[in-house]
Amino acid sequence: MIIRRTLISICSLLSVISGAVLAYQSGIALDEMWSFERYFKHNQLYIYMLAISVVVLVITILLEWLATSRWGNDYHR
């Protein structure tokens, strides 16, 4: 149970960090609106961070569901 809570905390922290990086990258892209299409074509970091943040968010949701579900708690004991 402690391991599961630790994993949820780590995934939540990773979600916050990746969200901050995405917000920063979006701000840079909006500053360069004239080259918006070129920015996304040549900046692969944004695409990778978006994919990583979506995966981390899904894992976090699944872990939180597992920790709060009937199966994850010890109701049946």
FENVEN-V384420 format. One record per backbone hydrogen bond with DSSP energy under -0.5 kcal/mol. NH is the residue of the N-H (numbers start at 1). CO is the residue of the C=O. If there is no record, write none. Layout:
NH_CO ; NH_CO
This chain:
5_1 ; 6_2 ; 7_3 ; 8_4 ; 9_5 ; 10_6 ; 11_7 ; 12_8 ; 13_9 ; 14_10 ; 15_11 ; 16_12 ; 17_13 ; 18_14 ; 19_15 ; 20_16 ; 21_17 ; 22_18 ; 23_19 ; 24_20 ; 25_21 ; 26_22 ; 27_23 ; 28_24 ; 29_25 ; 30_26 ; 31_27 ; 32_28 ; 33_30 ; 35_32 ; 36_33 ; 39_35 ; 40_36 ; 41_37 ; 42_38 ; 43_39 ; 44_42 ; 46_43 ; 47_43 ; 48_44 ; 49_45 ; 50_46 ; 51_47 ; 52_48 ; 53_49 ; 54_50 ; 55_51 ; 56_52 ; 57_53 ; 58_54 ; 59_55 ; 60_56 ; 61_57 ; 62_58 ; 63_59 ; 64_60 ; 65_61 ; 66_62 ; 67_63 ; 68_64 ; 69_65 ; 73_69 ; 75_70 ; 75_73 ; 77_74
